[in-house]
Amino acid sequence: GDLFRTGAAAGPGTIEEQRASGQAQKNPLGPTQFDPFRLIQGAQGSMGIVTWISLKCELLPDTRKMLYIQSENLDEIFEFAYVLLKRRFGDELFIMNNLNLACLLRDSHDAINKLRQSLPTWTLIIGLAGRGSFGQDKIEFLEGELSDIAKEQGIKILSEIKNISNTDVINIFQNCTDKPWRLRYSGGSQDIFFITTLDKTPQLITSFQEIVKSKQYPLENTGIYIQPLVQGCNCHCEFNIYYNPSDNQQKEKAGTLFKEASIALMEKGAFFSRPYGLWADEVYKRISPTVVKSLQKVKAIFDPKNVLNRGALCFKEGSA
């Protein structure tokens, strides 16, 4: 294939000449003002292969503080989260139901069940981080601000949760795990993830749970993870369907539920920004043929011989 430099790496000058002069290739647009990030990021390897990139890294924190909001009412948690997101409070901020939180913090099926029984339905986890000479001062200031907001909304902020060590929660952010947390409960998981907005999330959760019940699948074997994005303008919403991969009947039921729930959620407005497999076929049924043709034209420019990840997205054999 052709080597294609993007961003500041495109010039002026070769990479060697740029580095010799102290440049760091940190501008994604470059001299042509062309930013391929969205094109490559969403193409699932069908447009090109990235051989190297420049990354901007954040300094590791010197100190951390974990805070929690727990409730049976998801709307109550969302109202509090909106205020925090608007003010950019929290280095980490996400919401999980009791099963997923237990999966995150325990390793075995029995230990997960034991912990989830002691937790309310929803937990909002807020991580505060500080670094440098005033790192601790920053955390104390933010904690005070959060306490004031919580009092205004009648919310109780917890600095720890019963049966959960703050050290264990912090370790989640700082370390990798040998066993993915989604596989800890039953050994297998069918994951449905999409982009939506926080205000629409409760309706989508209700729709998903209704489908689970209609398929006679155990509702207690489903997890929910909500990750606000872009200061709360939207969020990553994820439903996890846990099953035992050794049980063929359960595996088949989980697969059927995955398919039907995915389609139903699309119809309800869930935006599948990373459409793989079944999702791709369903997504491209629902968009304008003009959009599909435009994507295929771009594909023909970057991959004229159609050798990169054939069949991904709307790039089926003979479709270009």
Secondary structure, DSSP 8 states (H G I E B T S, - for coil): ------GGGG-SS-HHHHHHTT-----SSTTTT---HHHHHTTTTSS--------------SEEEEEEEEES-HHHHHHHHHHHHHTT--SEEEEEEHHHHHHHH--SHHHHHHHHTTS-SEEEEEEEEE-STTHHHHHHHHHHHHHHHHHHHT---BSSBTTB-HHHHHHHHH---SS-GGGTTTSEEEEEEEEE-TTTHHHHHHHHHHHHHHTT--GGGEEEEEEEEGGGTEEEEEEEEEE-TT-HHHHHHHHHHHHHHHHHHHHTT-B-SS--THHHHHHHHSS-HHHHHHHHHHHHHH-TT--SSTTSTT--TT--
